[in-house]
Amino acid sequence: MRKKQGERTCPGCGVTYQPRRKGSAYCSHECYAEHRRGKHGPGNFTKGAEPVNKAEIGTVRIRRRVKSDGTRRAFVKVAEPNVWRFRAHVVWELANGRTVEKGMYVHHVNGDKLDDRPENLLLIEPSAHLAGHVKDTHNDAQRTGLVAAWARRRETRTCVKCGSAFSGVIGKAQDTCKKCRHKVASEKYKAKMRVE
């Protein structure tokens, strides 16, 4: 049988048809859907099917942290669907038998973010972590001194204004507690506002 001008053969069902619009390859939407069913391509993922690149729990991936300085970090998949955590946190928790508290940092002592051995991980406060990185040049002598300094950064002091005990930072000239410092700052601000 000879085709009329503009007629096509549907690759889904093999029927010869007259396309309604230019570029139409199938005779109907149903035929297109039936032919494409089970073929996973962009925008054609069938519900309930497993993705080709699905990672199992325990999979480790090395990624660059986009929002920070581009440091490479190791992440491990801990649960479904797609729950990933820093591998350093998971290793530290398994080694110490407790979870990393919110707001605490797991620091890599030797500076290598991919070296997640338990003896290379240290749980510290954010302020101590920042102070250590400001001074840190990653040579062995200085690094061992910093770890010791992080462990003893605060000391108990007595406020000269109210007499209460407070935790002061070692090496910082603090003689008043936080409450008294805020009170003095507030009084200064009020005095400034009265003058203007």
N, C-alpha and C positions, 0 to 999 in steps of 0.2 A: 504494500500500500504506500502510495506516495504521500509525503507530508505537504500540507498546505503551507503557504508562506507565513512564517511566524509561529508555527506549531512546534511544540517541544515534547520530548519524552520524559516523563517524571522518573527520577532515579530511585524514588521510594517504592512505587508500585508498578512502574513500567507502562502506564497508560499514556497515550498521546493526547495532549491537551493544548488549548489556545490560552497563553498567559494573559492575565488581566492587566499586569503592569510589566514594564521593562525590567529585566534582571531577575524575574521570578523563576526559580529552578524547580519547584515542586508544584503539583496540581492543586494542593490544598494545605492549610495549616495542619490539619490532622495527619496528613501523609508526611509532612516535614517532621512533626513531633514523633511519630512512630518510627521513622527512619533514624532519627537522632537519639532515640531512647537508649540509654546504656553507654553512650559515648561521652566521656568526661572531657569537656573542653571549657574554655572561658565562658562563663555565663550559662553553662549547661550542666550544673551539678544536680543530680537527682537526690531527693530526700532519702536519708538513711544510708547512702553509700559512703564507704570509707575513702577519704582523700588519699591520693597517691603518696604525698609527703607527710603522712601522719607519723608523729614521733611517739614512741612508747614511753611509759613512765620510767624515769631513771636515765633518759637520754641527756647527754651533755652537749651544749652548743656554745661556741665561742662567738660573742657578738661585740661590736663596737658600741659604746654608749653615745648615742647621737647628741643628747642634750648637754652632756658635759664635755670634757676635753678629747673625746674619741678614744679613751682607754679601752683596751680589750678586756672583757670580763667573761668568766665562765658561768653559764646558767644551767640549771638542771630542772627537768620536768618532774614535778612532785605529785600532780593530780590531774584528773580530767575535769572539764575540758580546758586544755591549754593553761595550766597553772605552773608558771616558771618562777624559780627563786635563784638568788645568788648561790653558787655552789659553796662559797666560803661560809655562808650562814648555815647551810645544811651540814657541812663537815664539822663546824664548831659545835653545833647543837648535838650531833651524834657523839662527839668526843667528850663533851661536858655534861651530857644528860639533862640539859634544860634549854629552853628557847631563848633566843635573842630578844631582850626587852625592847619595846618600842622606844626609839630615840637613841639607842646605843649603836656603836659602829664596830664592825669586825675589821680590825686593822691587819694588814700584811706586814710583818716585822721586817722582812728583807726587801720590801718595796715591789716585788713581782706579784702583780694582781692575779696571775694564773697559777701561782704556787700555793695551793690550798691544803698543804699538809697541816695537821692539827698543831704541831709545834711552831708553825709560822704564823698562827692566827692568835690575835689578842683582842678581847672585848674591852672597849674603852668608851668614855663619854665623848660627845661631839666636840666640846671645847678643847679637851685634851688631844683629840685627834687633829684638830686644826692647828693647835700650838705645835704639835710634833712635826707636821708637814711644813710649817713655816720655817722651822729651824733645820729640818732634815735635808741632808745632802747625800744620803744613802751611802755613807762609808761606815765600815764596821764599828770603829771606835765610837763615833758619835751616836750611831744607832742604838748601841747597847746602853749608853748613858740616857738616851731619850726614853727608853722603855722604863728604866728605873724612875725617871722624873715623872712620867705619866702616873705611876703607881702612887706617888706621894705629892700630888699637886696642891692639896688643900690642908689647912690646919685650923684648929679651933681658936678663936680670938674672942675678946670681950669688947663690947661697944663702949666707947668713952662717953657717949651721950646718955644712953638708957641703962647700961650695965648688963645687958643680955648677952649670952654667948651666941656667936655666929661662925659660919664656916668661911674663912678667908683664903684667898688665893696666895700661895707662896710667891714671894718676890714682888707682890703688888702692895703699895702703901694704902691699906684699908684700915681705918680705925673706927668706923661706924658700920652698923648693920644696914641692911637694905632698906628697912622701914625708916630709919633715921635719915639716910641719904635721900630718900624720896621726899621726906618732910622738908628738909633743907632746900632741895631743888624747887619744891612747890612754893615755899615762902619767897625764894628769890624771884620766881616767875610772877607771883602776885605783886611783889614790890615793884617789879619792872612795869607791870600793867598799870599800876596806880600812877607812876611817874608820867607815862605817856598820855 
